[in-house]
Amino acid sequence: MSRTISGLVAALTLVAWGAAAQSYPTKPIRFVVPFAPGGGTDIVARLIAQRLNEGLGQPVVVDNRGGAGSTLGTDIVCKAPPDGYTLLLGNISLAFNAWLYKTLPYNAVRDLAPVSMVAVQPNIVVIHPSIAAKSIREFVDYARANPGKLSYASAGAGSGTHLAGEMLKDRLKIDMLHVPYKGTGPAITDLIGGQVQVMISTFASALPHVKSGRLRALGVTSAKRSPVTPDVPTLIEAGVPDYDYSTWYALFMPAGTPAAIISKANQVTRAALATEDLKQKFDAQGVEPWTNTPAELGAYVRAETEKWGKVVRAAGIPQL
């Protein structure tokens, strides 16, 4: 009898969720951005929020909950009711943080339901012009001929630019000193001034200085060339084995959110990113629209988490 009752309860629950999914959404959606206002993730979130608002027919309200490398905001979403009314714009930090923190109050792979990728932002390797290298091969030759003389800047310990720099060191088998800064801006300033010699930077931060001649571009970090710099080869093309680093942004809901709700959110996201207006706005920020299925996003996050775990372990980066 108990099994019959349990089965009936489960069936009624599925029916209830199905009905809710058909009418979803019926109230505003909280869109958690686990970073402070004004940064890259926040900008992408606000661009997509407007389109989600239009597609879903309900307000999508951006809620910035920065702190602890995005873990605070992410935890809020992981612990929210799985009803489709809490959305997260996560980024590549989800893959980093699994290895950078001794303890996390959540497991991103287990506690988040993938919805769709939103965008990807390639990065670029730039050096100070005083370094006598105009290609990655020449840069490697310079580094090996001048051991201990190169330092690379990052936006902070544990940041994407830090881990990308460590992966570059590992792939090229060269020695560079890591110099962390409090943000990309100060790091670029010191790179231009020659206090450091190398940085893996976002396009938006580095390209104006490449065009002015204050910095020199050596390679793009993504798997394919960027349309913004079609003449700059990828690191893979330049001979750096298996190097692929791009800042990605993706939508998630709490684990357990009904599949029908996730499917609807995915469809609305895909439609939004297909509009020419949003593509142009993304282009202005140096990011490229990118959508996929929930299953594809889940597989991608798992692969990224595994990849960056290897980088953190190889570099011996201490956990926070």
Long-range contacts (C-beta under 8 A, 24 or more apart in sequence): 17-258, 17-260, 18-258, 18-260, 20-83, 20-84, 20-258, 20-261, 21-84, 21-258, 21-260, 21-261, 21-264, 22-260, 24-84, 24-260, 24-261, 24-264, 25-56, 25-57, 25-58, 25-84, 25-85, 26-58, 27-58, 27-85, 28-58, 28-59, 28-60, 28-61, 28-85, 29-56, 29-58, 29-59, 29-60, 29-61, 29-84, 29-85, 29-86, 29-87, 30-61, 30-63, 30-80, 30-85, 30-86, 30-87, 31-60, 31-61, 31-62, 31-63, 31-87, 31-88, 31-89, 32-63, 32-65, 32-73, 32-74, 32-76, 32-77, 32-86, 32-87, 32-88, 32-89, 33-62, 33-63, 33-64, 33-65, 33-66, 33-73, 33-89, 34-65, 34-66, 34-67, 34-70, 34-71, 34-72, 34-73, 34-74, 34-88, 34-89, 34-90, 34-93, 35-64, 35-66, 35-70, 35-73, 36-64, 36-66, 37-64, 40-121, 40-202, 40-204, 40-247, 40-285, 40-287, 41-89, 41-91, 41-249, 43-285, 44-89, 44-118, 44-119, 44-249, 44-282, 44-285, 44-287, 45-89, 45-249, 47-278, 47-281, 47-282, 47-285, 48-89, 48-118, 48-251, 48-269, 48-272, 48-273, 48-278, 51-268, 51-272, 51-273, 51-275, 51-278, 52-87, 52-265, 52-268, 52-269, 52-272, 54-272, 55-268, 55-269, 55-271, 55-272, 56-264, 56-265, 56-268, 60-87, 69-93, 69-96, 69-97, 69-100, 69-101, 69-158, 69-320, 70-94, 70-97, 71-97, 71-101, 71-104, 71-105, 74-106, 74-108, 74-112, 75-104, 75-105, 75-106, 77-112, 77-252, 77-253, 77-254, 78-105, 78-106, 78-108, 78-111, 78-112, 78-254, 78-255, 79-106, 79-111, 79-254, 80-254, 81-254, 82-113, 82-253, 82-254, 82-255, 82-256, 82-257, 82-258, 83-257, 83-261, 84-253, 84-257, 84-258, 84-261, 84-262, 84-265, 86-253, 86-254, 87-115, 87-251, 87-252, 87-253, 87-265, 88-112, 88-251, 88-252, 88-253, 89-118, 89-249, 89-250, 89-251, 90-249, 90-250, 90-251, 90-252, 91-247, 91-248, 91-249, 91-250, 92-160, 92-246, 92-247, 92-248, 92-304, 92-308, 93-160, 94-301, 94-304, 94-305, 95-301, 95-304, 95-305, 95-307, 95-308, 96-158, 96-160, 96-163, 96-308, 96-312, 98-305, 98-308, 98-309, 99-305, 99-308, 99-309, 99-312, 99-313, 99-317, 99-319, 100-158, 100-312, 100-317, 100-319, 100-320, 101-319, 101-320, 102-319, 102-320, 108-301, 108-305, 109-298, 109-301, 109-302, 109-305, 110-255, 111-254, 111-255, 112-252, 112-253, 112-254, 112-255, 113-252, 113-253, 113-254, 113-255, 113-256, 113-257, 113-262, 113-294, 114-250, 114-251, 114-252, 114-262, 114-294, 114-295, 114-297, 114-298, 114-301, 115-250, 115-251, 115-252, 115-253, 115-262, 115-265, 115-266, 115-269, 115-294, 115-297, 116-250, 116-251, 116-265, 116-266, 116-269, 116-270, 116-291, 116-292, 116-293, 116-294, 116-297, 117-248, 117-249, 117-250, 117-251, 117-290, 117-291, 117-292, 117-296, 117-297, 117-300, 118-249, 118-250, 118-251, 118-269, 118-273, 118-289, 118-290, 118-291, 119-248, 119-249, 119-273, 119-282, 119-287, 119-288, 119-289, 119-290, 120-222, 120-246, 120-247, 120-248, 120-249, 120-287, 120-288, 120-290, 121-202, 121-203, 121-246, 121-247, 121-248, 121-249, 121-285, 121-286, 121-287, 121-288, 122-203, 122-220, 122-221, 122-222, 122-226, 122-246, 122-288, 123-160, 123-161, 123-164, 123-200, 123-201, 123-202, 123-203, 123-220, 123-221, 123-222, 123-245, 123-246, 123-247, 124-200, 124-201, 124-202, 124-203, 124-206, 124-207, 124-210, 124-217, 124-219, 124-220, 124-221, 124-226, 124-229, 124-232, 125-168, 125-198, 125-199, 125-200, 125-217, 125-218, 125-219, 125-220, 125-221, 125-235, 126-191, 126-198, 126-199, 126-200, 126-201, 126-206, 126-209, 126-210, 126-215, 126-216, 126-217, 126-218, 127-197, 127-198, 127-199, 127-215, 127-216, 127-218, 128-191, 128-192, 128-194, 128-196, 128-197, 128-198, 128-215, 128-216, 129-213, 129-214, 129-215, 129-216, 130-194, 130-197, 131-197, 131-198, 131-216, 133-216, 133-218, 134-216, 134-218, 135-218, 135-238, 136-172, 136-218, 136-219, 136-233, 136-235, 136-238, 136-239, 136-240, 137-238, 137-239, 139-218, 140-172, 140-174, 143-172, 143-174, 143-175, 143-176, 144-174, 147-175, 148-175, 148-177, 149-197, 150-174, 150-175, 150-176, 150-177, 150-197, 150-198, 151-176, 151-177, 151-178, 151-179, 151-196, 151-197, 151-198, 152-176, 152-177, 152-178, 152-179, 152-196, 152-197, 152-198, 152-199, 152-200, 153-179, 153-180, 153-181, 153-187, 153-188, 153-190, 153-191, 153-196, 153-198, 153-199, 154-178, 154-179, 154-180, 154-181, 154-187, 154-199, 154-200, 155-180, 155-181, 155-182, 155-183, 155-184, 155-187, 156-180, 156-181, 156-182, 156-183, 157-317, 158-317, 158-320, 160-245, 160-247, 161-187, 161-199, 161-200, 161-201, 162-317, 163-308, 163-311, 163-312, 163-315, 163-317, 164-200, 164-221, 164-245, 165-198, 165-199, 165-200, 166-311, 166-312, 166-314, 166-315, 166-317, 167-243, 167-245, 167-311, 168-200, 168-235, 168-240, 168-243, 169-315, 170-311, 170-314, 170-315, 171-235, 171-240, 171-241, 171-242, 171-243, 172-240, 191-215, 200-245, 202-247, 202-286, 203-228, 203-229, 203-286, 204-285, 204-286, 207-286, 221-245, 221-246, 222-246, 228-286, 248-290, 248-300, 248-304, 249-287, 250-297, 250-301, 262-294, 263-294, 266-291, 266-293, 266-294
